Amino acid sequence: MKAKLAPFSRGGFTLMEMMLVLSIIAIIVGVAVNAITGGQQQADIAAAQIKVANFNTKLTGFKTTALRYPTQAEGLEALAKKPAGLKKPWVQSLHEDDLIDPWGEKFQYRSPAKRSLEPYDVFSKGPDKLEGTDDDIGNWR
């Protein structure tokens, strides 16, 4: 004998119900992705700030052994590779990979400084990869 369905009972979901469920799932996924990427950007900014502080320490070490800071032409590469013509003792304190910021760009070095109280500026152009914008991360902040 076949079972009779109640007058308002149905066997599946309507198109509207399916669209509602999919919309809710899409909103949840969107919020989660936004939270993750926003957290990643904050982590990248923090990593760049730490690297800038590390450069300050490494540049002080360079000055201690070489009796000067790197020139503009030598740049931060002077911390990873001995500058040509440097006759003073030199210690490699960084690797080439350390000179790249979280956004894939080289950290910038400027001597004499334009923004820092130090004799040099060390900075990342930040997420927008443009110098002189509000998202720059440097030794002047």
PAKOL-944834 format. One record per residue: y, z, x of N, C-alpha, C, O, CB in turn; residue number from 1. Coordinates in nm, 3 decimals, always signed. Each point is the difference from the previous one (the first is absolute). Glycine has a CB too. Layout:
REM residues N
> Y; Z; X; Y; Z; X; Y; Z; X; Y; Z; X; Y; Z; X; NUM
...
REM end
This chain:
REM residues 141
> -0.117; +0.000; +0.083; +0.117; +0.000; -0.083; +0.124; +0.000; +0.088; +0.007; +0.073; +0.099; -0.132; +0.047; -0.282; 1
> +0.223; -0.201; +0.147; +0.124; -0.010; +0.077; +0.093; +0.115; -0.033; +0.013; +0.041; -0.115; -0.037; -0.290; +0.122; 2
> +0.089; +0.300; +0.098; +0.098; +0.105; -0.024; +0.127; -0.063; -0.052; +0.042; -0.105; +0.047; -0.142; +0.250; +0.134; 3
> +0.159; -0.081; -0.278; +0.126; -0.048; -0.055; +0.115; +0.065; +0.076; -0.002; +0.120; +0.026; -0.105; -0.155; -0.253; 4
> +0.209; -0.046; +0.262; +0.119; +0.053; +0.066; +0.095; +0.056; -0.104; +0.012; -0.054; -0.111; -0.036; -0.110; +0.300; 5
> +0.089; +0.271; -0.154; +0.101; +0.056; -0.089; +0.112; -0.102; -0.019; +0.017; -0.087; +0.085; -0.073; +0.323; -0.011; 6
> +0.133; -0.229; -0.182; +0.101; -0.103; -0.027; +0.101; -0.018; +0.111; +0.047; -0.112; +0.019; -0.076; +0.164; -0.257; 7
> +0.068; +0.054; +0.315; +0.101; -0.015; +0.104; -0.058; +0.001; +0.140; +0.077; +0.004; +0.096; +0.082; +0.104; -0.248; 8
> -0.283; -0.110; +0.169; -0.062; +0.004; +0.131; -0.013; -0.141; +0.055; -0.022; -0.095; -0.076; -0.102; +0.306; +0.015; 9
> +0.138; -0.226; +0.191; -0.015; -0.131; +0.063; -0.079; +0.017; +0.128; -0.018; +0.110; +0.050; +0.234; -0.193; -0.150; 10
> -0.262; -0.027; +0.150; -0.088; +0.007; +0.113; +0.067; -0.014; +0.136; -0.066; +0.028; +0.100; -0.103; -0.118; -0.249; 11
> +0.295; +0.047; +0.162; +0.063; -0.023; +0.130; +0.148; +0.034; -0.001; +0.051; +0.064; -0.092; -0.217; -0.243; +0.134; 12
> +0.235; +0.133; +0.065; +0.142; +0.025; +0.013; +0.078; -0.123; -0.045; -0.046; -0.113; +0.016; +0.004; +0.274; +0.174; 13
> +0.160; -0.139; -0.245; +0.085; -0.113; -0.036; +0.075; -0.046; +0.124; +0.005; +0.071; +0.101; +0.019; +0.013; -0.338; 14
> +0.033; -0.200; +0.229; +0.079; -0.054; +0.111; +0.117; +0.093; +0.033; +0.032; +0.021; +0.118; -0.096; -0.255; -0.185; 15
> +0.127; +0.289; -0.034; +0.114; +0.092; +0.022; -0.044; +0.126; +0.074; +0.070; +0.048; +0.089; +0.038; -0.136; -0.298; 16
> -0.222; +0.141; +0.174; -0.051; +0.119; +0.068; -0.030; -0.030; +0.147; +0.031; +0.079; +0.088; -0.126; +0.004; -0.305; 17
> +0.034; -0.198; +0.241; -0.030; -0.040; +0.139; +0.130; -0.018; +0.080; +0.009; +0.043; +0.115; -0.222; -0.156; -0.193; 18
> +0.312; +0.049; +0.018; +0.128; -0.021; +0.070; +0.068; +0.133; +0.029; +0.060; +0.018; +0.106; -0.034; -0.242; -0.219; 19
> -0.034; +0.318; +0.019; +0.060; +0.132; +0.020; -0.067; +0.073; +0.117; +0.068; +0.057; +0.085; -0.012; -0.046; -0.330; 20
> -0.187; -0.013; +0.249; -0.074; +0.065; +0.109; +0.033; -0.065; +0.134; +0.025; +0.070; +0.098; -0.211; -0.011; -0.259; 21
> +0.187; -0.192; +0.166; +0.033; -0.070; +0.124; +0.144; +0.028; +0.043; +0.026; +0.011; +0.120; -0.190; -0.189; -0.181; 22
> +0.257; +0.189; -0.033; +0.140; +0.032; +0.033; +0.011; +0.139; +0.061; +0.072; +0.020; +0.098; +0.005; -0.168; -0.285; 23
> -0.149; +0.243; +0.131; +0.003; +0.137; +0.053; -0.058; +0.002; +0.142; +0.055; +0.065; +0.088; -0.077; +0.029; -0.323; 24
> -0.088; -0.165; +0.255; -0.059; -0.007; +0.135; +0.097; -0.064; +0.098; +0.015; +0.048; +0.113; -0.245; -0.064; -0.214; 25
> +0.298; -0.091; +0.060; +0.097; -0.068; +0.087; +0.115; +0.092; +0.037; +0.046; -0.001; +0.114; -0.107; -0.218; -0.218; 26
> +0.108; +0.298; +0.010; +0.109; +0.095; +0.027; -0.046; +0.106; +0.100; +0.073; +0.032; +0.094; +0.021; -0.070; -0.325; 27
> -0.212; +0.090; +0.212; -0.053; +0.103; +0.092; -0.015; -0.058; +0.140; +0.038; +0.065; +0.098; -0.159; +0.046; -0.289; 28
> +0.067; -0.233; +0.203; -0.016; -0.064; +0.130; +0.138; -0.025; +0.063; +0.018; +0.022; +0.120; -0.234; -0.130; -0.196; 29
> +0.311; +0.063; -0.002; +0.135; -0.024; +0.051; +0.065; +0.126; +0.054; +0.061; -0.003; +0.107; -0.039; -0.182; -0.269; 30
> -0.035; +0.293; +0.090; +0.056; +0.128; +0.046; -0.068; +0.045; +0.129; +0.067; +0.046; +0.093; -0.014; +0.018; -0.331; 31
> -0.185; -0.078; +0.244; -0.074; +0.041; +0.120; +0.040; -0.085; +0.121; +0.022; +0.054; +0.109; -0.214; +0.020; -0.254; 32
> +0.202; -0.204; +0.127; +0.039; -0.088; +0.111; +0.141; +0.032; +0.047; +0.026; +0.005; +0.120; -0.177; -0.186; -0.208; 33
> +0.241; +0.204; -0.005; +0.138; +0.035; +0.037; +0.004; +0.131; +0.078; +0.075; +0.012; +0.097; +0.009; -0.133; -0.301; 34
> -0.162; +0.218; +0.162; -0.004; +0.129; +0.071; -0.055; -0.016; +0.140; +0.050; +0.061; +0.095; -0.079; +0.057; -0.312; 35
> -0.074; -0.200; +0.230; -0.062; -0.020; +0.132; +0.095; -0.074; +0.093; +0.017; +0.040; +0.115; -0.244; -0.043; -0.221; 36
> +0.290; -0.106; +0.059; +0.089; -0.078; +0.087; +0.126; +0.079; +0.033; +0.051; -0.009; +0.111; -0.140; -0.204; -0.209; 37
> +0.139; +0.290; +0.002; +0.117; +0.084; +0.028; -0.034; +0.105; +0.104; +0.082; +0.030; +0.087; +0.002; -0.068; -0.318; 38
> -0.203; +0.093; +0.223; -0.045; +0.097; +0.100; -0.017; -0.064; +0.136; +0.029; +0.062; +0.102; -0.142; +0.067; -0.282; 39
> +0.065; -0.253; +0.182; -0.016; -0.072; +0.126; +0.135; -0.025; +0.066; +0.014; +0.013; +0.121; -0.224; -0.121; -0.210; 40
> +0.309; +0.071; +0.010; +0.133; -0.025; +0.057; +0.057; +0.127; +0.062; +0.059; -0.004; +0.108; -0.019; -0.179; -0.277; 41
> -0.056; +0.296; +0.101; +0.046; +0.127; +0.056; -0.074; +0.034; +0.129; +0.059; +0.052; +0.094; -0.003; +0.027; -0.326; 42
> -0.185; -0.108; +0.235; -0.079; +0.025; +0.122; +0.048; -0.090; +0.114; +0.008; +0.045; +0.114; -0.206; +0.022; -0.255; 43
> +0.229; -0.193; +0.111; +0.050; -0.092; +0.103; +0.135; +0.047; +0.054; +0.023; -0.007; +0.121; -0.145; -0.182; -0.232; 44
> +0.209; +0.236; +0.024; +0.131; +0.050; +0.043; -0.019; +0.122; +0.090; +0.064; +0.010; +0.104; +0.044; -0.096; -0.317; 45
> -0.194; +0.177; +0.173; -0.027; +0.120; +0.081; -0.058; -0.039; +0.136; +0.037; +0.058; +0.102; -0.075; +0.076; -0.312; 46
> -0.053; -0.232; +0.212; -0.059; -0.045; +0.127; +0.107; -0.060; +0.091; -0.001; +0.025; +0.120; -0.217; -0.069; -0.236; 47
> +0.310; -0.033; +0.060; +0.108; -0.059; +0.080; +0.092; +0.109; +0.055; +0.044; -0.008; +0.115; -0.053; -0.201; -0.254; 48
> +0.038; +0.311; +0.060; +0.084; +0.110; +0.047; -0.067; +0.075; +0.115; +0.066; +0.038; +0.097; +0.031; -0.015; -0.326; 49
> -0.226; -0.002; +0.218; -0.074; +0.067; +0.106; +0.001; -0.083; +0.128; +0.018; +0.053; +0.110; -0.165; +0.058; -0.282; 50
> +0.129; -0.243; +0.157; +0.001; -0.087; +0.118; +0.137; -0.001; +0.067; +0.008; +0.000; +0.123; -0.186; -0.142; -0.228; 51
> +0.285; +0.141; +0.026; +0.135; +0.003; +0.058; +0.019; +0.130; +0.080; +0.053; -0.003; +0.111; +0.037; -0.138; -0.302; 52
> -0.133; +0.253; +0.136; +0.009; +0.127; +0.073; -0.085; -0.006; +0.128; +0.040; +0.053; +0.103; +0.000; +0.071; -0.321; 53
> -0.156; -0.187; +0.210; -0.087; -0.015; +0.117; +0.068; -0.087; +0.107; -0.008; +0.030; +0.119; -0.195; -0.005; -0.266; 54
> +0.271; -0.131; +0.104; +0.072; -0.084; +0.096; +0.106; +0.081; +0.074; +0.018; -0.017; +0.120; -0.059; -0.184; -0.266; 55
> +0.111; +0.289; +0.075; +0.102; +0.083; +0.065; -0.063; +0.084; +0.111; +0.056; +0.011; +0.110; +0.076; -0.002; -0.323; 56
> -0.248; +0.048; +0.185; -0.070; +0.080; +0.101; -0.044; -0.087; +0.118; +0.018; +0.039; +0.115; -0.096; +0.117; -0.296; 57
> +0.021; -0.272; +0.151; -0.047; -0.090; +0.106; +0.116; -0.054; +0.083; -0.014; -0.017; +0.121; -0.181; -0.046; -0.264; 58
> +0.309; +0.036; +0.080; +0.116; -0.049; +0.074; +0.057; +0.109; +0.091; +0.049; -0.030; +0.109; +0.003; -0.128; -0.298; 59
> -0.058; +0.282; +0.146; +0.041; +0.111; +0.086; -0.093; +0.009; +0.121; +0.046; +0.022; +0.113; +0.048; +0.104; -0.312; 60
> -0.223; -0.143; +0.176; -0.096; -0.002; +0.112; +0.027; -0.115; +0.095; -0.009; +0.017; +0.122; -0.161; +0.089; -0.270; 61
> +0.203; -0.222; +0.095; +0.033; -0.116; +0.084; +0.120; +0.034; +0.087; +0.001; -0.029; +0.120; -0.093; -0.131; -0.294; 62
> +0.194; +0.221; +0.112; +0.121; +0.035; +0.075; -0.030; +0.103; +0.109; +0.058; -0.005; +0.108; +0.080; -0.045; -0.311; 63
> -0.229; +0.142; +0.174; -0.035; +0.102; +0.098; -0.063; -0.061; +0.124; +0.028; +0.044; +0.112; -0.061; +0.119; -0.299; 64
> -0.052; -0.264; +0.170; -0.066; -0.060; +0.116; +0.080; -0.114; +0.061; +0.004; -0.014; +0.122; -0.221; +0.078; -0.222; 65
> +0.281; -0.145; +0.017; +0.073; -0.118; +0.052; +0.147; +0.031; +0.028; +0.071; -0.082; +0.059; -0.228; -0.064; -0.186; 66
> +0.202; +0.263; +0.084; +0.138; +0.045; +0.017; +0.100; -0.084; -0.078; +0.118; -0.004; +0.034; -0.182; +0.086; +0.191; 67
> +0.016; -0.149; -0.329; +0.087; -0.077; -0.089; -0.080; -0.035; -0.125; -0.123; +0.007; -0.002; +0.257; -0.102; +0.198; 68
> -0.061; +0.058; -0.301; -0.067; -0.051; -0.120; -0.027; -0.149; +0.020; +0.063; -0.063; +0.084; +0.050; +0.236; -0.232; 69
> -0.206; -0.230; +0.072; -0.021; -0.145; +0.010; +0.128; -0.076; -0.035; +0.082; +0.046; -0.079; -0.326; -0.014; +0.021; 70
> +0.259; -0.146; +0.118; +0.114; -0.085; -0.032; -0.025; -0.067; -0.135; -0.110; +0.005; -0.054; +0.160; -0.044; +0.301; 71
> +0.053; -0.023; -0.299; -0.015; -0.075; -0.125; -0.107; -0.109; +0.017; -0.083; -0.020; -0.089; +0.326; +0.065; +0.031; 72
> -0.239; -0.113; +0.171; -0.096; -0.109; +0.025; -0.143; +0.053; +0.011; -0.093; -0.066; -0.045; +0.274; -0.063; +0.161; 73
> -0.200; +0.246; -0.056; -0.135; +0.057; +0.013; -0.053; +0.050; -0.133; -0.118; -0.014; -0.030; +0.172; +0.079; +0.265; 74
> +0.033; -0.007; -0.314; -0.037; +0.048; -0.133; -0.110; +0.104; +0.002; -0.029; +0.060; +0.103; +0.097; -0.278; -0.190; 75
> -0.128; +0.238; -0.028; -0.108; +0.097; -0.012; -0.125; -0.045; +0.073; -0.089; +0.081; +0.027; +0.182; -0.012; -0.246; 76
> -0.100; -0.197; +0.252; -0.115; -0.050; +0.077; -0.012; +0.071; +0.134; -0.108; +0.003; +0.059; +0.133; -0.225; -0.171; 77
> +0.086; +0.279; +0.160; -0.003; +0.074; +0.126; -0.089; +0.124; -0.007; -0.038; +0.056; +0.103; +0.268; -0.138; -0.056; 78
> -0.263; +0.124; -0.168; -0.089; +0.115; -0.017; -0.148; -0.042; +0.002; -0.089; +0.083; +0.020; +0.268; +0.031; -0.152; 79
> -0.203; -0.243; +0.110; -0.137; -0.050; -0.005; -0.037; -0.083; +0.123; -0.118; -0.013; +0.033; +0.136; +0.014; -0.281; 80
> +0.082; -0.056; +0.315; -0.025; -0.087; +0.114; +0.112; +0.023; +0.102; +0.118; +0.000; -0.035; -0.238; -0.175; -0.110; 81
> +0.082; +0.195; +0.270; +0.099; +0.031; +0.103; +0.101; -0.115; +0.012; -0.038; -0.115; +0.019; -0.131; +0.256; +0.106; 82
> +0.297; -0.106; -0.136; +0.102; -0.104; +0.013; +0.000; -0.061; +0.140; -0.021; +0.069; +0.100; +0.159; +0.050; -0.271; 83
> -0.116; -0.249; +0.178; +0.007; -0.070; +0.128; +0.116; +0.058; +0.081; +0.109; +0.022; -0.052; -0.207; -0.235; -0.049; 84
> +0.073; +0.237; +0.226; +0.105; +0.049; +0.088; +0.022; +0.151; -0.002; +0.083; +0.050; +0.076; +0.022; -0.268; -0.108; 85
> -0.175; +0.290; -0.053; +0.015; +0.145; -0.003; -0.072; +0.058; +0.120; -0.121; -0.012; +0.013; +0.138; +0.014; -0.266; 86
> +0.059; +0.061; +0.341; -0.058; +0.053; +0.123; -0.039; +0.147; -0.014; -0.077; +0.052; +0.081; +0.214; -0.215; +0.048; 87
> -0.086; +0.228; -0.228; -0.031; +0.142; -0.023; -0.140; +0.013; -0.060; -0.057; -0.098; -0.049; +0.302; +0.151; +0.014; 88
> -0.301; +0.068; +0.039; -0.131; +0.020; -0.062; +0.006; -0.035; -0.149; +0.102; +0.016; -0.066; -0.155; +0.166; +0.234; 89
> -0.059; -0.230; -0.218; -0.006; -0.038; -0.142; -0.134; +0.042; -0.056; -0.104; -0.015; +0.065; +0.260; -0.180; -0.027; 90
> -0.153; +0.247; -0.158; -0.123; +0.041; -0.067; -0.003; -0.069; -0.136; +0.095; +0.009; -0.078; -0.100; +0.216; +0.199; 91
> -0.105; -0.295; -0.148; -0.014; -0.063; -0.130; -0.015; +0.108; -0.105; -0.094; +0.080; +0.006; -0.012; -0.287; +0.095; 92
> +0.198; +0.211; -0.197; -0.007; +0.104; -0.101; -0.034; -0.054; -0.139; -0.028; +0.077; -0.092; +0.194; +0.051; +0.225; 93
> -0.164; -0.260; -0.148; -0.034; -0.062; -0.128; -0.079; -0.128; +0.024; -0.005; -0.052; +0.111; +0.210; +0.150; -0.217; 94
> -0.267; -0.147; -0.001; -0.066; -0.130; +0.004; +0.083; -0.097; -0.082; +0.082; +0.041; -0.082; -0.312; +0.065; +0.108; 95
> +0.210; -0.234; -0.003; +0.076; -0.104; -0.072; -0.009; +0.021; -0.152; +0.098; -0.022; -0.071; -0.142; -0.139; +0.260; 96
> -0.073; +0.202; -0.238; -0.018; +0.021; -0.145; +0.093; +0.108; -0.054; +0.037; -0.003; -0.117; -0.275; -0.068; +0.141; 97
> +0.276; +0.166; +0.059; +0.086; +0.110; -0.043; +0.143; -0.046; -0.027; +0.078; +0.074; -0.060; -0.220; +0.081; +0.192; 98
> +0.177; -0.274; -0.088; +0.136; -0.050; -0.014; +0.023; -0.071; -0.134; +0.109; -0.050; -0.027; -0.100; +0.026; +0.274; 99
> -0.112; +0.021; -0.331; +0.007; -0.068; -0.130; +0.014; +0.104; -0.111; -0.072; +0.099; -0.004; -0.068; -0.291; +0.092; 100
> +0.236; +0.167; -0.178; +0.020; +0.094; -0.111; -0.103; -0.024; -0.112; -0.076; -0.097; +0.006; +0.324; +0.107; +0.051; 101
> -0.250; +0.076; -0.158; -0.100; -0.014; -0.107; +0.010; -0.131; -0.080; -0.092; -0.034; -0.073; +0.094; +0.281; +0.059; 102
> +0.110; -0.319; +0.028; +0.019; -0.125; -0.074; -0.024; -0.123; +0.086; +0.033; -0.112; -0.038; +0.132; +0.231; -0.105; 103
> -0.225; -0.095; +0.262; -0.040; -0.111; +0.086; +0.109; -0.056; +0.089; -0.020; -0.103; +0.064; -0.141; +0.050; -0.236; 104
> +0.275; +0.118; +0.178; +0.112; -0.043; +0.084; +0.010; +0.088; +0.123; -0.048; +0.113; +0.000; +0.171; -0.198; -0.203; 105
> -0.061; +0.034; +0.309; +0.022; +0.082; +0.120; +0.109; +0.102; -0.027; +0.100; -0.028; -0.067; -0.172; -0.163; +0.215; 106
> +0.052; +0.312; -0.094; +0.108; +0.098; -0.001; +0.112; -0.056; +0.086; -0.026; -0.070; +0.098; -0.134; +0.267; -0.133; 107
> +0.283; -0.165; +0.000; +0.116; -0.052; +0.070; +0.055; +0.104; +0.097; -0.006; +0.121; -0.025; +0.060; -0.267; -0.172; 108
> -0.002; +0.097; +0.307; +0.062; +0.086; +0.102; +0.134; -0.063; +0.036; +0.008; -0.120; +0.026; -0.235; +0.200; +0.067; 109
> +0.333; +0.002; -0.093; +0.132; -0.051; +0.034; +0.066; +0.099; +0.095; +0.007; +0.120; -0.027; +0.014; -0.242; -0.196; 110
> +0.026; +0.068; +0.334; +0.069; +0.082; +0.099; +0.120; -0.078; +0.053; -0.017; -0.109; +0.054; -0.200; +0.228; +0.010; 111
> +0.335; -0.066; -0.080; +0.037; +0.132; -0.050; -0.011; +0.009; -0.153; -0.006; -0.102; -0.070; +0.159; +0.127; +0.265; 112
> -0.156; +0.098; -0.243; -0.018; +0.026; -0.142; +0.124; -0.039; -0.079; +0.112; +0.007; +0.050; -0.269; +0.179; +0.006; 113
> +0.133; -0.226; -0.179; +0.108; -0.025; -0.096; +0.003; +0.105; -0.109; +0.105; +0.025; -0.059; -0.122; -0.270; +0.107; 114
> -0.100; +0.307; -0.077; -0.008; +0.093; -0.113; -0.045; +0.140; +0.039; +0.031; +0.096; -0.070; -0.080; -0.291; -0.071; 115
> -0.022; +0.208; +0.251; -0.057; +0.128; +0.040; +0.094; +0.076; +0.092; +0.088; -0.058; +0.063; -0.318; -0.039; -0.087; 116
> +0.209; +0.227; +0.032; +0.070; +0.081; +0.099; -0.067; -0.008; +0.137; +0.059; +0.038; +0.101; +0.016; +0.115; -0.283; 117
> -0.198; -0.203; +0.183; -0.071; -0.025; +0.127; +0.065; -0.122; +0.067; +0.079; -0.070; -0.063; -0.299; +0.168; -0.028; 118
> +0.188; -0.123; +0.217; +0.056; -0.119; +0.066; -0.064; -0.130; -0.049; +0.038; -0.108; +0.045; +0.007; +0.249; +0.155; 119
> -0.141; -0.133; -0.292; -0.072; -0.116; -0.051; -0.028; +0.019; -0.149; +0.000; +0.112; -0.050; -0.104; -0.153; +0.278; 120
> +0.080; -0.069; -0.296; -0.050; +0.001; -0.138; -0.146; -0.044; +0.005; -0.034; -0.097; +0.068; +0.265; +0.047; -0.167; 121
> -0.317; +0.121; +0.027; -0.138; -0.042; -0.022; -0.018; +0.001; -0.151; +0.030; +0.100; -0.066; -0.118; -0.005; +0.291; 122
> +0.039; -0.206; -0.279; -0.011; -0.006; -0.145; -0.098; -0.106; -0.047; -0.036; -0.094; +0.071; +0.269; +0.176; -0.084; 123
> -0.274; -0.063; -0.113; -0.076; -0.099; -0.075; +0.094; -0.056; -0.104; +0.085; +0.071; -0.053; -0.309; +0.047; +0.092; 124
> +0.210; -0.245; -0.068; +0.082; -0.062; -0.105; -0.045; +0.042; -0.139; +0.065; -0.032; -0.099; -0.026; -0.162; +0.251; 125
> -0.151; +0.265; -0.159; -0.048; +0.053; -0.127; -0.074; -0.102; -0.084; -0.029; -0.111; +0.045; +0.218; +0.267; -0.039; 126
> -0.220; -0.119; -0.130; -0.081; -0.086; -0.086; +0.061; -0.137; -0.028; -0.074; -0.098; -0.018; -0.011; +0.304; -0.084; 127
> +0.218; -0.216; +0.099; +0.061; -0.131; -0.030; +0.010; -0.091; +0.122; +0.034; -0.118; -0.012; +0.094; +0.229; -0.169; 128
> -0.157; -0.056; +0.300; -0.002; -0.076; +0.127; +0.136; -0.060; +0.035; +0.007; -0.100; +0.072; -0.246; +0.050; -0.115; 129
> +0.348; +0.112; -0.008; +0.135; -0.046; +0.030; +0.077; +0.112; +0.069; +0.000; +0.113; -0.047; -0.004; -0.270; -0.151; 130
> +0.068; +0.125; +0.307; +0.078; +0.099; +0.073; +0.131; +0.029; -0.072; +0.063; -0.090; -0.057; -0.167; +0.014; +0.273; 131
> +0.144; +0.203; -0.212; +0.128; +0.041; -0.055; -0.002; +0.034; -0.148; +0.105; +0.015; -0.061; -0.005; -0.156; +0.231; 132
> -0.218; +0.154; -0.228; -0.009; +0.037; -0.141; -0.037; +0.148; -0.012; -0.035; +0.065; +0.099; -0.033; -0.302; -0.160; 133
> +0.075; +0.287; -0.060; -0.021; +0.143; -0.024; -0.141; +0.048; +0.032; -0.022; +0.120; +0.019; +0.193; -0.136; -0.193; 134
> -0.268; -0.075; +0.180; -0.136; +0.044; +0.026; -0.036; +0.001; +0.149; -0.116; +0.025; +0.035; +0.055; -0.114; -0.259; 135
> +0.157; +0.062; +0.312; -0.026; +0.008; +0.144; -0.040; +0.144; +0.035; +0.053; +0.096; -0.056; +0.112; -0.286; +0.103; 136
> -0.257; +0.203; +0.046; -0.048; +0.131; +0.043; +0.026; +0.009; +0.150; -0.062; -0.069; +0.079; -0.119; +0.081; -0.262; 137
> +0.276; +0.075; +0.220; +0.038; +0.007; +0.140; +0.024; +0.138; +0.053; -0.013; +0.099; -0.073; +0.109; -0.316; +0.041; 138
> -0.062; +0.225; +0.159; +0.021; +0.130; +0.064; +0.139; +0.058; -0.031; +0.039; +0.099; +0.060; -0.196; -0.170; +0.123; 139
> +0.230; +0.013; -0.274; +0.130; +0.053; -0.040; -0.010; +0.083; -0.127; +0.099; +0.061; -0.041; +0.009; -0.258; +0.147; 140
> -0.225; +0.203; -0.168; -0.015; +0.079; -0.124; -0.075; +0.125; +0.028; -0.023; +0.080; -0.091; +0.027; -0.284; -0.045; 141
REM end
